[in-house]
Every structure is written in structure tokens, then in C-alpha cells.
Amino acid sequence: VASDRNWWRDCVIYQVYVKSFADSDGDGIGDLDGLTARLGHLADLAVDGLWLNPCYPSPGSDGGYDVVDYLTIDPVYGGTAALERLIEAAHGHGIRVLLDVVPNHCSSRHPWFQQALAEGRDAASRQRFLFRDGRGTDGQEPPNNWRSVFGGPAWTRVKDTDGAPGQWYLHLFDPSQPDFNWRHPEVRSSFVQVLRHWFDRGVDGFRIDVASLLVKAPDLPDYDPGGTRPAPDSNQPEVHEIYRQWRAVANEYGADRDLVLVGEVWVPTADDVAAYVRADELHAAFYFDLLVQPWDARAFRSSTQRGLTALNAISSQDTATQRAGVLAWTLNNHDAHRAVSRYGLISEDGSGTAGVMGPQLRRRGQVDVRLGQARARAALLFLLGLPGSIYLYQGEELGLPEVLDLPDDARRDPIWNRSGGTEHGRDGSRVPLPWQSKHPTFGFSPDTAGEAPWLPQPAYFGDLAADVQATDSSSALSLYRAALSARRRLIADLTPQVRWLPAVQGREDVVAYTRGKVTVVTIFGGTPFDLPAAWGEIVLASATLDGRSLAGPGSAWLSL
Ligand code: TEU
């Protein structure tokens, strides 16, 4: 039965930040034909699917998460025809394509928001958003105390049609990203239409942006940090109804298509995450708890187990025909500092990090890149052994560090401005990829390109270019290739459950788990570790082996 082997239950998805992957036309901006031309890289890596960051028409005030038209692809990325070419070519390699759907908010230039502004305070068109009168004298104060994730208040005041100060609208992110009112039926039906539109064009699924935020508490009460959960701006119970409806839409396309919906859910607990993958909801939900852990044996192990325990609780309600979804594990994305730099941070510079997840995701300071790379390699093998779906972010297969020293005038992330320049934001993980060490722009753009890459590449990217790494068996790229193909080979032998092994050789810094015949072991510290013979043959290792002695930090896979 097809439903026994849903591809998304144990897939590896590669996240493409399209703007920074490969530029085919020389305008300094990555595009879909550039991606299509480089599909060989992804087929060689043996990924099962791609998730593309938003490439819809957008003013680009938040990297495309400010959408003007959900039903077309921006010409700067090649337009809808380029997406069709990509899908066909990717499917030819057996690679599926997921788009990013952004349902919490649109661009302030979206026709609906423009209409709401133009028609004034009593217009029905305002009901699609969250307009409210202000508090205080003449409504000068925002309607409540909510803060934007990017810093500052979550409300902006508009002018009435006569030019006088008018109502306020809610934006949990930038003021250029007004939040939709998800209690409005037209908002609901329009997104069902968006899903069908792309499913009908061969898209295999969606990553759902800030999936937990869509519904707000009725009456929009003040946020009380000591108050009861959920907070009024997040994770309201009614949000789950939306995904039941979306799941039903995906199901209509049948077992052959086996479409996938994966939610970006920044929610407080593992149980909150697991609730999104109940059998009739999303197929997968990101488990970010692991992404925010420090490089520490106990932290990795307990975070992982919290996720698995929560998922098991949900899965205990499985029936013969209805099964819960899976966790989506990840250590990198376009919002976080790259793992190499997070794990290689040796001293902090004490600078502020704004935003909800900023502090854990984007600490700044001095980085030991070699140490960070060794730890990130070890983390990869830890991750790839876990049950569920795995999400990789472009450039991690090259061991790229976060670019922490971009010139300030190059920064594009709205966090930079909204924090008054105290937080650098997320541009450092979005720098265009190096493909060919000896070419201008390291092969990101054609040699004859008229424009420089939209973010400047540091000179050391040349040493990390894909072409250099492809022929170096000790490179990050070679490890990623070997690890993904090992995962593919062994997956059928893996038991669904993870069993943690007791501390071996008194080493508190070593974590090991088994899934049937296969053992995954990670050394968090710097001391070598003797791989017990009882664990079987060494399948692969992220660090140097001397016989059965594995250098730390490092991970190995073994099989009986
Ligand atoms: O991000 C959601 C989000 O809240 C965080 O990842 C956020 O970027 C970070 O906490 C700020 O400190 C999603 C997208 O992944 C992100 O790129 C968008 O900017 C955001 O939604 C708004 O659409």
C-alpha cells in the first residue's frame, strides 16, 4: 500500500534560498533556471526534495516573505515558466519540489491591503486584516502591547482617507507585512485556492511560514509575560482547524502524489509541536528545539528525546488507516546563524540580539571555524540517524560559516534597521554560494555578469567552493554525499524507535543511540573514543579514525 511508505516520512529535503543559489542571467540575483542548471549537484547529494524560499512577486522588504501575488513567480526568478522547467527537470532526477506559502501576512502592496487603505475605516475590505482603533487620547497609542518579532511595536497607524490620523493595523513582523484576519472566510478560501493552484502545476508540497501564528486570540488582549499559555498572538487552538482543511485538500490529490505540508512552528513545547502532526493535520512540523541547543551532549540528547516522546504520545493514537506525521529535524536555515559558527563560537562580543529567537540563534563573537566545522560534521551524522524528515540548508554541505562581517551598507534584513543597527540579522547565512573557486563570483553568476552578487561574498568562499570540495575526500561535501547515500542504503534496516545507550567508557561527552542494527555515536568533546567492537562495522565517520579510535569532536555510524 502506498501509504505504508510515504516518501516524506524519512526524506531529506534541501532548502534553496533561490536568490543566493545560482544566477543564470547575470543580474547578481539567483533564479530558478540557475537552480535547474545546478540540479546535478543536488542529485549527486541524493536529496529527496527541495524547499524553495518564496519566489513570488514581492517588494523584497523581508526576503520575499512580503508577497504581492501568491499565484505567480516573480520575473526576477524567471517567472512561472521557469518554475515549470525546474519541476520537470527535478522530477526527472526523482527530486520533489516544495514551495513556501506565507499565509500569516502579505505585502502592504498586496491589492487587498491597498484596497483596505483606500476604502477607509468602515470598509468591508479592512476586515481581511486586523485594523483597530488606537487607545489613549485620539487613539494615539497602539491597540495593545504586542511587539513585532523584528523589534518595535506590532502596530502601525494609517491615515484616514481625509489625511487625518486613522486606525492601526497589526503586523507581527515588519510594517510592510500586514497580518491577515484568519477569522475571515475569504482569507481562508483564498489560501485553499493558492494550494490547489500550485498542486495543479506539479508542486509536491509546501513549507508553511509561521504556521502557528495565523489565528490570534479573540479581542486581541494585551500580552502578559506571566500569563497563561498560549500567548494571545500565537498557537491558538483554532489554528489547527486550518491545517485539517489543508490536509483534506492535499489528500484529494491521492496517494500517488503523496503531497506534503510541513509547518514552521515556533511553539513553546515539544507537545505543542507534535500537536501539528496529528493524523489529520500536517505531515511534518519543524522541531526547532534541537536547533537552539548549544553544542553539548546532554543538551542534544535530552532535546531529541523530548521531541521523540511528544511524537510518540501523538502516534499512540494511530489507527490502521490514520497515522500521525513526523518531526522535521534541522540544524540550519535562512533565519539562524550557520551551525559552523554557532558551534564554533569561542567568545561572545556581548552585542544585542533582538527578536523572539534571536538570542539562541544569532550570538555574535569570535568563531573558531575549524572547530565549528568539525562539530557541525559530527552534528550532521547525529541528525541523519534520527527517525523522521531531515532539512538541510544550502551551503551547509560546503561547511560554510556565517558571514559575520558583511559591510553594514550591504545588509538587507529588516531586523538590521528595526533594531537600530544593534542586531545584524540574518543576511550572513544568505550570502550567494561559491561553486567554482577560480571564477569571478565563484561561479554564482556567469563570468560575463553585469551585476555583482546581491550580497558580497568573502574571499575565503573560494577555498570552500563546490568544485574544490568535489575532488577532496575529506571535504564537507564528500561527507554529506557519503552520509546521505548511507542513510538511503540503511534506512530499511532502521527501527522506528531510538534507543539511547548508557554512557560508555565513563564518557559523559559521548552520546550513542541505536536503531536496530545501526548505532550512531557522537563525541562532543575533543578526546578520541574507542568504538566498541560490539557495535559492528564502521560505516562512516565525520572525523579521523585510527583503527577504531575516532577523533573528537566527531560522529560515526556503525552497523551489525
Ligand atoms: O520566520 C519566523 C520567525 O519568527 C523567525 O524565524 C524569525 O526570523 C526570527 O525569530 C527573528 O528573530 C519566518 C521566515 O522563516 C522568516 O524568514 C521571515 O522573516 C518570517 O517568517 C516572516 O515571514
Residues whose N, C-alpha, C, O or C-beta is under 5 A from the ligand:
A	BS01	TEU	D62 Y65 V149 F173 D209 V210 D335 A354 G355 V356 M357 G358
